[in-house]
């Protein structure tokens, strides 16, 4: 290397703007007149003296000459072949430290890795990017990888190098914009960020987009974590997962915000503490799944996790990534599935996050009409960019496979599907056909759901889609998006509006109950009563109910049972089963003391029995995505505000009868038609005394009469409890 050129390289190295530090630093063969020698160069700005200590093939320690006052050292070694070595740096106080030179190690990314990353088709991108504990050429350290195609320079910085971006400058792989660097001797737990020097402007710091662990907020750095250390114990669960078919199985989802479910010592529980109590409680109550509000790292507690800054990192609020794995493990050991809220629709503007990651709009659209969400003040992913789409695809698979998550509930799907979502005329850009559909997002969903079915069989993809977009749960081959289930937001909104009416006026609003059955089988639905309905002034479920205290509790028991008995899988947000009076807040625990009150305790018992009967009676779930699973007996009795219907399973005799009285008036000698003669047993009566009711009912069973009614040859003469629901089944 010519002396003038070397001087220029040295200046660029010490300034931290050399485009190829591996071409300068480390050990290089140099041809001199007298033969080949090795030139060893290192930049160690904190060293007063620097020596090379050979590990194999070299002779004795060699002192390097300081050739730049900033800490650039060089030595010529009379040898032709490279060998392993360490550097020994002596501080100004005389203390010495030995370490391996990161610029003596090759890249650990293969040609295939680089090819797939360049194409944006690596579905396990997280195995190449991020911080990975590796052993390279017999030395253990951490391999870092990041995508930043528009950066001029990227460095790994942390406490280990004094946050000095001139050190540990990464290797650029031209053409694909991926940088990597192996830092030998670095250990799990090291705190780091990437210092990015853009093409214009000063350097800035970013957390790792594929970081597996984060500092506890408000700190924003990433933390090195070894993904391969946890020893799973859910082998039976995972072995059977691929054979599960949720469409024809019971599905009772308990939606949980981990930070406010239950507190200890005036603070939220840790993952390990939750693992002691949450699985046992959910199993005792009879839920089949837990759905967690987003656990991915986020800086702002009141966002509930929906403004994600660390897509690959479980929040450090409650412990380590392996602590979170332990919680999932314990849920699986109790035969409880785990669903996570997942947020591929948008990300926040936080400085350490994805926005303008390399100084350019990398993950988001450049045009604010496509790249900024007008309601939420967040950035929208560019689904038309291969690398961005691949980032999200691999993130989905990461949670399903690395954390054994059984399903993802995809948040805000409608905001992704429509280019004009929450935008006025002129604030959005039509697609290439002039329409408002986001064609890139549609393609993304179809491929995402295809990939999940292939790579994580038995897991679920559930859409929170609030419009009438057709075919959300239809397969892509038939023009659908390919989700397994869709939240039925229309049913939820209509039903809550109905039950908030004073009973005397409910007869004028019966369409709110019956309309959703017009489209109940157009998709595979989950019926949610979610966190969004009990916060921000919407009041708790119990507080929504009209009437005096007794009527409010009776209405709540009726509400929950109606949700459970109509077609669709079920989801209930935590606290609903406790009959909380207060709205939910992320900043406090649920009001567990309320269960000492007989009425609140009665609702909790009601939920436990509802779950048990629902799971036991396959008429409620094995065919509930088909028209055959439901039949009206009578939906015309609006004057009495009574509904009656039948739920059916696949077997001919698998049938239950449901009768709902939405007024506080008991109905005596109320006749409904049934198909089969015999004795019908009360499986459930929401007015039973044990639930806090008035014990109006049919003494546990009722015999049919040979009088035809409602087009059926037999009938039951029933006593309908006030604000109550009966579930009856013919005894064989």
N, C-alpha and C positions, 0 to 999 in steps of 0.2 A: 504494500500500500504506500503510495507516494506520501512524502512527509507533509506536503501542503494539504493533501486530501485528508490525512489523518488529523491534522490540526483542526480542520473544519468539522470532522466527525466528533472530535473531542469536545469542541465548543457546543455542538448540538446535543451531545450526550449530557453535558453538565447543565445545559439549559432545559433538558427534558423534552426536546422536540425532534429527536432523531427518528426517522420513519422505520429504521431497521436496526435496532440495537443489537440483535444477534449477529449482524454482520460486522460489528465492532468489538463487542464485549465477549468475554470467554476466551477460549484457546483456539488459535488459528494457525495453520501451517503457512509459513512465510518462506519464500525462496530467495536466498542470498547467493552471492557469488561463490562463497565457500560451501554452499549446500543448504538443504532445508533445515529450518529451525521452527520452533513454536513461539508465537507471540501471545502472551497472556495479558489481557487487559481487564480492569475492573473499575467500577465507579462506586466507591464507598465513602460518602462525604463526611461521615462521622469518625473515620479512622485517621489517627496520626501516623500509623505505620501499618503496612500490609505485607503479609508473607503468603507464599503458596506452600502448602504442606501436601506432598504427594501421598496418594493412597495405594497406587499400584503403578509400576513402570517408570516412576520418576526417581530422582536422586535428591535427597536432603531438602530442607526448607529453602526456598528462594525468596529473597526480599524483592518486592516490586518497587519500582521508582515512581515517585509522585511526579507526574508530568503536567498536572494542573492543580492550582491551589484549591479548587473546589472539591478535590478528592478523587481525581482520576489517576489510576496507577497502571504501570506497564512493566513487563519484564520479558526479556528474550531468553528462551530456554533451549539449550543445545540438544534437541531431540527431534526426531522426524514424525513420530507417531503420538497421537493424543493419549492421555492417560487420566485416570480419575484423581481428583485432588480436592482439598479443602482450602479455604482462605482463613488466615488467622489475622484478625484486626486488633490493633492495640489502640486504646483510647488515649486521650491526653493525660488521663490520671494514671496511666500505666496498666490498667486492667485489660486483659485480652479475651477475645471471643472467637471461637472457631465455627465456621459454617460452610456449607456447600454452596458453590456458585450457581445460582439459577440459570446462568447463561452457558452452563456446561451440559445442560440436558436437552435432549431432542423433544420435539412435539410428541404428545401422546395421542394426537388425533390422526386417524388413518386416512388414506386417500378416500375410502368409502364414506367415512364420517364427514369429511369436508365436502364431498360431492352431494350427499343428502342434505347437509346444512345449507349448501349453496342453492340447491333446488327448493328448499323449504318443504322437504318431504320426510324429514326424520321424525317419526312419531314417538321416539324416545329421546328427543332433544335434550331433556334434562339429564341424561347420562353423559352428555358431552359438554354442555354449558353448565355454569354454576361452579361451585367449589367442591372438589372431590378429593377425599383422602386417598392417595395412591402411593405405591412403591414403584419407583422408576430406577432401573439399574442398581437395585439393592438399597436405595435410599428412600425413606418414607417422608412424604410431605403432602402438599396440597396442589392439585392441578386446577387452575382457574380458566374459565372460558366464558366469553361474552360476545354478543353480536352488536357491533357499532359501526356500520359500514361508512358513515359519513364523518367519523372522528378523524382527526389528524394524528392523535396518539391516545392510547389508553394505558393506565397504570393501575396496579393493585396497591392500595394504600391501607395502612392501619397502624396500630400501636407498635407493631413489629418493625416498622421502618420510619416511625415518627411522622406518619401521614405525609411523607415526602414523595410527591408524584414523579420526581426525577429518578427514583429507584424503582425497581421492579416494573419497568416498562414492558408491555406485553408484545408478543410476536403477532404480527398481522399476517393473515392468510389472504393475499390479494385476490380480488375478484368476488369474494363472498362476504367480506367485511367481518369475519370472525377473528377474534384475538384469543390467544391462549398463553399461559405461562405456568410452569411448574416451579413452586417455591419449596425447596427442600427444607426439611426439619420443622416446618410449620405444623402446629397441632390443632385438633378439633377444639373449638371454643375461641379461636382467634377472631377478633372483630376486624371487619374490613369493609371497604367500599371501592368503587372504581373512580379514579380521577380521569376525567375525559377532557381532552383538549380539542375543542371544535376547530373547524377551519377558520372561523372568525370569532374573536372574543377570547376571554380568559378561561382557564380550566375551571371545572366545577366537579362536584362529587355526586355520585349516584349509588344507591343501593343496588345489589345484584338482582336483576329481573328473575333469575332462576336460583336465587338464594334459598336454601332449605331451612334457615333459621334467622330470626331477626332479634335485634336488641328489644328490650321492653320499652314501649313508648314512654316518654316522648322521644327517646333516642331512636335513630333511624338506620343505623348501620346493619349490615348483614353479619352473620356469625357462621363460621365454618362448622358443619355438622356432618358426621359420618352416617350415611343412610343405611349402612349394612350391619349395624350393631344390635338392632332389636331382635329378640327371639320370640317369634309369634307362638301363641298357644291355641289359635282358633282353627286348627287343621281340619276338624270335622266340618265346621261351617263352610270353610273355603272349598273343601272337597266336594260339597253338595251344591255350592252356589250356581255352578253352570247348568244344573238340571232344574233350577227353580223356574216357575212360570207364574209370575205375580198376577197375571190377568185372571187366572183361575184359582187363586189362593186368597185367603183373608189378608187384608192390608189395613192396619189401624196405626196411623202415624201420630206420634206425640212430638209436636214441634217445640224445640227448646232453644232458648238463648242461654248459653252456658254461664255467662257472667251474672245472671240474675235468677237462676233456677233456685238455688239455695245457698245461703251464706254461712260461713263459720267465722266467729270472732270478728263480726262487723266487716267482713271482706268476702269477695267471691271465692268459691272453692277452686282449688287447683284441679288439673286433669286427674291426678291420682286420687284426690279426695272425691271428685265426682264419680270415679270408677268404683269407689266403695259404696255409693248410695244410689246413683242414677240407674244402673242396670237392675238392681234389686227392686227399686220402686216401679220401674216400667214393666218388669216381669210380673210383679204382684198385681198391678193394675190391668194387665192383659193386653197391652199394646204390642204390636208386632214389629214396629220400626220406631226409631228416633230420627227426627229430621232436625239438624242443627242449623241455626242461622249461621252465616259465613264465619268460618274459623280461620280463614286466611288472614295474614297480617294486615292490620289497618290502623291508622294513627288516631282516629277520632271515635271515642266510645259511642256517642249518640248516632253514629252512622250504622250501628249494629253489625258492622262488618261488611256493609254493602259498598264501601269505597275502599277497594283493595289496593295496597301498595306492594304486598309480597304474595304473589299468586302461588308460590311453591312452599310457603312457610306457614305452618300453624301458628296462630298468634302466641307470642311469648308471655302474654298476660297470665296464663294459667300453668306455665311450665314449658318443658322442652318438647321437641317433636316426638321423642320416644315416649314421653308421658302421655301425649295425645294418642299415640299408637296403643298404649296400655288401656286407655279408656275404650277405644274401638274394640280391642281384644276382649275386654271384659263384657262388653255388650254382646259380642258374638257368642261368648261362652254361655250366655243366658238365652241364646237363640233369638236375639234381637238384631234386626238389620239396621244399618246406619246410612242415612241419606244426608248429603251436604248441600246447602245452598251454594250455588256457583254463579259468578257474576262476570260473564264474558261480554256484557253489553257496554260497559264503560269503566273508566278508571279516573282517580282524582288528579288534581293539578299539583299535588305536593311535590316540592322541589327534588326530593330524593327518589321520586317514583319514575314512572315510564314516560311522562310527558317530555317531549323533545329530548329523548334520552341521549342521543349523541350530538345534540345541538340542532337537530333537524326533527321534523314531525315523523318519527320512525314508526311508532306503533299506531299513531292516530292519523287521520286524514289531515292534509295541509289546509284544505278549505274549511273554514268554520261551519259552513252550511252542511257539511258532512261529518266534521270531526269534533264538534262541540255540542253537548247536550244543553238545550236552552233552559230546561227546568232544574236540572241537578247541578249545573255548573261543572260538569265533568267532561272528560274526553271520550270520544267514541273510537273503538278499534277500527282499523282499516282492513275489513274482511276480504278485500280483493288482493291483498299482498300475501304472497305465499308464505313468507317467513312469519308474518303475524298470525295467519291462520294456523300455521304449524305450532307456534307458541301456545295457542289456546287448545289445539287438539292434544298436544303432548301433556299439557297441564291437566286436562280431563283424565287422561289415562294414568297420569301420575297419582292422582288421588284414588282412583279405582284400584290400581294394582299395588302401589307402594304403601298405601295406608289402608288397603282392604275395604275401602268405602263401597257400599252396595248400590248407590244411586246418586245422581246429581239432579237437584231441582234447579233448572236454569232460570235465573231471574230476568224479568223485564224483556221477555222474548218479543213482545209487540213493538217495543222501542227499536229493536233491531230489524224487524221485518219491513217497517214503513219508513221511507225517506222523509216523509212529511210529519213524522210523529212529533207532536207538540210544536209544530212550526206553522207559521202563517204563510200565505201566498207570497212568493218571492224569497222566502227564507230557506228553500230547499231546492235541490237539483234533481230533476226527473232522471229516470234510468234511460237506457239507450232506446227504449221503445216509447218514451214519453210518459211512462207510468210512475206510480209512487212506491212500487215494490222495490225493496233493496235486494237485487238479484245476487249480489255477492254474499249477503247474509243467508239467503235461501240456500245457496250452494254449500255454504259453510255448515248449516244445520244438517243438511242431507248427508254430507260426508262425515260429519261428527258422529251422527247416530249410526251410520254404517260401520265406522271404525270401532265404536264402543261395542257393538254387537259382535264384531270379529275378535277384538283384542281383550274384552272383558265380559265374556258370556255370563248371563245370569244377572248382570247389573241393570239398573233402570235409568232412563233419561226421562225427566218429567218437566214439562214446559209450564211456566207461569205466563200464559198467553191470554190477554184480556179482551180480545176481539173475536170476530166470527171468521177468522182466517180458516179456510177449508183444509182439511186433511192434515192437521197437526200431528195426529197419531196414525196417519196412513203411511204405508211404506213409500219410499221414493220411487219405486218402480211404477206405482200408481199415482204419481204426482204429489205425494205427501212429503212431510218433513221428516218422518221417521221416528218421532218420539214414542215412548211406550205409553205415557199418560199425559194428560193436560189438566191443569187446575180449572175447575168449573167456576169461574169468577161470576158469571151471570147468575147461577143458582145462589151463590153466597150472598150477593148483593140483594137479589129479590127476596130471599128468605129472611134475611135480617130486617129488611124494610117491613115485611109482613108481621114478624113477631113483635116489632116495636109498636105496632098499632094497638090501641085499646081494643080489647076483645069485642066490644059492642060494634066496632067499625070494621072488623076483619072480614065480614061477609062482602064488603065492597071491594076488597083487595084480593079475592081468592085467585085471581089470575097470576099473582106473584108466586103462589104455590104450584100451580098446575102448568104454567107456561114452560118451565124448564124440561118437563117430560116430553115436550114436542121435539127436543133436540138431544135428549139424554143419551141416545145411542149413536149419534153422529160421530162421536169421538170416544176414546176410552178415558173416562174422567176420574179425577180425584175431587172429592167434595171437601173444600177447605173451610175451616173457621180459623183464620190465621192471625198472626201477630198484628197485621195491619188493621184489624178490625177492633182492637182493644187499646188503642193508643192515640195520642194527639187529639184529644177531645172527643173521640168516638165513644168513650166510656167502656167499662168492662161489660162482658156478656150479661151478668146479673143486673147491672145498672141500666142496661138497655131495656129491660123487661118492664112492662107497665103493671100497675096495680100495687096492692099492699105487699108487705114482706112475704106472706105466704104465697100470694099469687106470683110474685117474681120468681121464687124458687120453683114453683110448679111449672111456670113458663119455661124456665131454664132446663128443667128435666125433659120437658116436651120437645124443646128445640134440639137438644142433644140426641134424643131418640129418633126424631124425624130424620135428622142427618144420617143416622146409622141404618135406618130401615129403607131408605130410598136407594136406587141404583147408584153405584159409584164407590170407589175406595174412599177411606175416611182420613181426615187430618184435623187435629185439634191442637191449638196452641196451649202451652202450659198455663196453669192457673184456671183454665175453664173448668177443669174437674174439681177445683177447690171452691168454685163459686165466689171468686174474688169480688169484693165491692169496688175496689180501686182499680183504675187503669194500670196497665203494665208500664213499668219504667225500667230501662236498662240499668239504672243506678241504684237499685235496691232488690232485695230478695222477694220472692213470692210470700204471701201472707199465710204461712203454714199453720199458724196458730188458729186460723179460722175453723179448721176441721174439728176443733173441740166443741164448736157450736153444733147442735143436733141437725139444723137445716143444712149447713155446709157439709158436715160429715155425711149427711144423707145423699147429697149430690155426688160426693166421692164414691160412696158405696154403689150408687146408681151407675156411675161410669164403669166401675169394676164389673158389675153384673151385665151391663150392656156389652162390654168387650167379651165377656165369657160366652154369652148367648150368641153374639155375632160369630165368634169363632166356631162355636159348636154347630150352628145351623148353616149348612152349606148353601141353603136357599138364598142367603144374603150375599154370597160372594162368588160361587163357582161359575155362574153364568151371568153375572151382573153387568157385563158389557154387551149383552144381546137383548133384543126386544123380548125374547121369550122369558126373561127373568122378571118381568113386571106386567101386571094387569090391574087396571082400575076395577074396583067393585062399584064405587060411587064417588064422583067428584062434583055432583050437582047440588048437594045439600048445603048451599051457602048460607041459608037462613040459620041453620044450627051450627055452621062452621065445623062440619064433620067431614073427614076424608076417610075412605076405606079402600084398601088395595091388597093385592096378593103379591108375594115374592116367591119365585120358583127357582129351583136348582135344575140340574140336568136330569136327575132321576124323576120318574113320573109322580111318585108320592112325596117328593121333597118340596113341601109347600108350607108357607106360613101366611097368616092373615094379620094385617095391621089396621087398626082403627084409631084415628086421632080426633080428639075433641079440643078445639082451639078456643073454647069459651070456659068461664068458671062455673058453668051450670051443669050439674050432673044430668045425664040423659038416661032415663029409665025405659025399659022395654024398647030398646032401639034395635030394629031388625036389619040385618045385613044378609045377603045371599051368599051361600058357599056351595062348592061343587060336591063335596063328599059328606056323607052322613056319618054321625058318630059323636063322640065326645071331644070337645076342643079344650085343651088345657091352656091356661094363662102362663106363657113363658115369662112375660114381663108385664108389670103394671106400674107405671110411673107414680101412681098415687098411693102405693103401698106405704104403710106406716113406717117401715124400716128406712124409707128414703125421705121421710119428712112429710108424707102425704096424709090424706084424710081417710085412707083405707076403703074407699069406694071401689067396688069391683064385682066380681062374679064368683067369689069364694074359691078361686083357683081353677074352675072348670065350668063348662056349660055344654048342654046337650043340644044337638040340632033338632029342629022341628021339620016336619014334612011339608012346610009351606014354602012355595017358590018365592024368590025375591031376587031383584037385580039380574034377572035372566038366568038364575041358577036354581036347580031343583030343590035345594034345601036352604035352611036359614038358621041363623042364631039370633036369639032374643037377648040382647046384652044390656048391662048397666055400664054406661060410659062414665068414667071418672072425670071430675072437673079439671080442665087444663091438663088432660091426661092422655096417655097412649097405651093401648093394649096390643100385645103381640101374642097371637094364639096359634096353636098347631093341633091338628087332628091326631088323636092317639090311634095307633094302628092296632 
